[in-house]
Structure formats: C-alpha cells, structure tokens
C-alpha cells in the first residue's frame, strides 16, 4: 500500500501601508528617516526571534511582551497584518490556548518574514 503525502505551501500576502513611512520621512530628513526605518526593520527581526524563543521556552509573559513590541513597531512601519497577528498572539497567550498560540505564532513569523522581505526588496524602504 502506498500513501501519497502532500506538502502544503503556505504563503501570506502582507499588507504594507506606505503612508506610515511617508509620515516618518516627512518628519525627518532623508538620512534620518532611512536610519530610523533601517533600525526598526532590524528590531522587527530581533523581536520575531524573541517571540519564537519565548514560545519554545513556554515563557508566555515574555512572549506577550515581545509580541506587543513587535506589533507596535509593525504599526509604525505600516506592516498592518503583522501588527494585527501580533495582537492575535497576545490574545492566545492571555487565554493560555497553547495549540492556537503555536499556530498563530507560526503565522506571525511567516508574515514577519514576508514583511521584511518586502521592505528589503525596496517596496517600503526609501532609497
């Protein structure tokens, strides 16, 4: 007997609001806005790592704090879907819904990766 196994490829369409970056750019000079945005993108990557680590360690308090910070930075950069799913992670952690927490956190990481890729590809970063 042979069983076929299919691998699902999950792709997330990110929602990036370019107006958020326009506001940042208008409040700072070109070099200043580029530096702020670059640091924020690095912070997103670091926070994603903190969220993953907290989940692996079962540290729900650290996970909530990291997800809250990730969502706030996501909002500032115009990464709307990232901010929304970070809030979903917080809700799952507060409810101690471990199964949902793992699933939603994995979705958060996929969306974070896709958002960062869009930013790095120049879709959102000023040149």
C-alpha positions in Angstrom: 0.0 0.0 0.0 1.3 3.4 -1.0 0.2 6.6 0.6 0.6 10.0 -1.0 1.7 12.8 1.2 1.1 16.3 0.1 3.2 19.2 1.4 1.2 22.4 1.9 3.0 25.6 1.0 1.6 28.4 3.0 2.1 31.9 1.6 0.9 35.1 3.3 0.1 38.3 1.4 1.5 41.1 3.5 -0.4 44.4 3.9 2.0 47.3 4.0 0.7 50.8 4.4 3.2 53.1 2.6 1.6 56.2 4.2 3.2 55.3 7.5 6.6 55.6 6.1 5.7 58.8 4.3 4.8 60.3 7.6 8.1 59.1 9.1 10.1 60.5 6.1 8.3 63.9 6.3 9.1 64.3 10.0 12.8 63.6 9.5 15.4 64.3 6.9 16.3 61.6 4.3 19.2 60.2 6.2 17.4 60.3 9.5 14.3 58.6 8.2 16.4 55.9 6.4 18.3 55.2 9.7 15.1 55.1 11.8 13.4 52.7 9.3 16.5 50.5 9.0 16.8 50.2 12.8 13.1 49.5 13.0 13.4 46.7 10.4 16.3 45.2 12.4 14.2 45.5 15.6 11.3 43.6 13.8 13.7 40.7 13.0 15.0 40.7 16.6 11.5 40.7 18.1 10.5 37.9 15.9 13.4 35.8 17.3 12.4 36.8 20.8 8.8 35.6 20.1 10.0 32.3 18.8 12.4 31.8 21.7 9.7 32.6 24.3 7.3 30.2 22.6 9.9 27.4 22.7 10.7 28.1 26.3 7.0 28.4 27.3 7.6 31.9 28.7 4.1 33.4 28.0 4.9 36.7 29.8 8.0 37.3 27.6 6.1 36.1 24.5 3.3 38.7 25.2 5.8 41.5 25.8 7.8 40.6 22.6 4.6 40.3 20.5 3.3 43.6 21.9 6.5 45.4 20.9 6.6 43.7 17.5 3.0 44.9 16.9 3.9 48.4 17.8 6.9 48.5 15.5 4.8 46.9 12.8 2.2 49.7 13.1 4.9 52.4 12.9 6.3 50.8 9.7 2.9 50.3 8.2 3.0 46.5 8.5 -0.7 46.2 9.2 -1.1 42.5 9.0 1.9 41.9 11.2 0.5 44.2 13.9 -2.9 42.5 13.7 -1.5 39.0 14.0 0.8 40.1 16.9 -2.4 41.1 18.7 -3.8 37.6 18.0 -0.7 36.1 19.5 -1.2 38.2 22.7 -4.8 37.1 22.9 -3.9 33.4 22.6 -1.2 33.8 25.2 -3.5 35.6 27.6 -6.1 32.8 27.2 -3.3 30.2 27.6 -4.5 28.5 24.4 -1.3 26.6 23.6 -2.5 25.0 20.4 -3.8 28.2 18.9 -0.7 30.0 20.2 1.7 27.8 18.3 -0.3 28.1 15.1 -0.8 31.9 15.3 2.8 32.4 16.3 4.0 30.5 13.2 1.7 32.7 11.1 3.2 35.8 12.8 6.7 34.6 11.8 5.6 33.9 8.2 4.0 37.4 7.9 7.0 39.0 9.6 9.4 37.3 7.1 7.2 38.4 4.2 7.0 41.9 5.5 10.8 42.1 6.0 11.3 40.7 2.5 9.1 43.4 1.1 10.9 46.1 3.0 14.3 44.8 2.0 13.3 44.5 -1.6 12.7 48.2 -1.6 8.9 48.1 -1.6 8.8 50.2 1.6 12.2 51.5 2.3 13.3 54.9 1.0 16.2 55.0 -1.3 
